[in-house]
């Protein structure tokens, strides 16, 4: 029988607590970010933070995060396809 003494938020918090304990015991670095709300501006700030950390991480790994050879190849392939089927 399912125990319904907890609502979903309480259950989720128990899971988060257990994950934190496991990471701490396993010496796994982790961080918990809590957003004050899910409004557009807050989510935009959060997404910017993720983009910024990805960019900084790439530079720390001596990679250019803005070098997208796969994107350039894709754009050339689409241009060739469009020229062949729609412009030629």
C-alpha positions in Angstrom: 0.0 0.0 0.0 1.3 3.5 -0.9 2.1 5.7 2.0 0.3 9.0 1.3 1.5 10.8 4.5 3.8 13.0 2.3 2.9 15.4 -0.5 5.1 15.5 -3.6 7.1 18.5 -2.4 8.0 16.8 0.8 8.9 13.6 -1.0 11.1 15.5 -3.5 12.8 17.2 -0.6 13.6 13.9 1.0 15.1 12.6 -2.2 17.2 15.8 -2.5 18.4 15.3 1.1 19.5 11.7 0.4 21.3 12.7 -2.8 23.2 15.4 -0.8 24.2 12.9 1.8 25.4 10.4 -0.8 27.4 13.1 -2.6 29.0 14.3 0.7 29.9 10.7 1.7 31.3 10.0 -1.7 33.3 13.3 -1.7 31.5 14.3 -4.9 31.4 18.1 -5.5 27.9 19.4 -5.8 25.9 22.6 -5.5 22.3 23.3 -5.0 20.8 26.3 -6.7 17.4 27.5 -5.5 15.4 29.9 -7.6 13.2 32.3 -5.7 10.4 31.9 -8.4 9.9 30.6 -11.9 9.2 34.0 -13.5 10.6 34.8 -16.9 13.3 37.2 -15.6 14.5 34.7 -13.0 14.7 31.8 -15.5 16.5 34.1 -17.9 19.1 35.0 -15.3 19.5 31.3 -14.5 20.0 30.3 -18.2 22.5 33.1 -18.5 24.4 31.7 -15.5 24.5 28.3 -17.1 25.7 29.7 -20.4 28.4 31.8 -18.6 29.7 28.8 -16.6 29.8 26.6 -19.8 31.8 29.4 -21.5 34.2 29.8 -18.6 34.6 26.0 -18.3 35.5 25.7 -22.0 38.1 28.4 -21.7 39.6 26.7 -18.6 39.9 23.5 -20.7 41.6 25.5 -23.4 38.7 25.2 -25.8 37.0 27.9 -27.8 33.3 27.6 -26.9 32.4 29.7 -29.9 34.2 27.5 -32.5 31.4 25.5 -34.0 32.9 23.5 -36.9 29.9 21.2 -36.9 27.5 24.1 -37.3 29.5 25.5 -40.2 29.4 22.1 -42.0 25.7 21.9 -41.4 25.1 25.4 -42.8 27.1 24.5 -45.9 25.2 21.2 -46.4 21.8 23.0 -46.1 23.0 25.7 -48.5 24.0 23.0 -51.0 20.7 21.2 -50.5 18.6 24.4 -51.0 20.6 25.4 -54.1 20.2 21.9 -55.6 16.4 21.5 -54.9 15.0 25.0 -54.8 17.3 27.4 -56.7 18.7 25.3 -59.5 
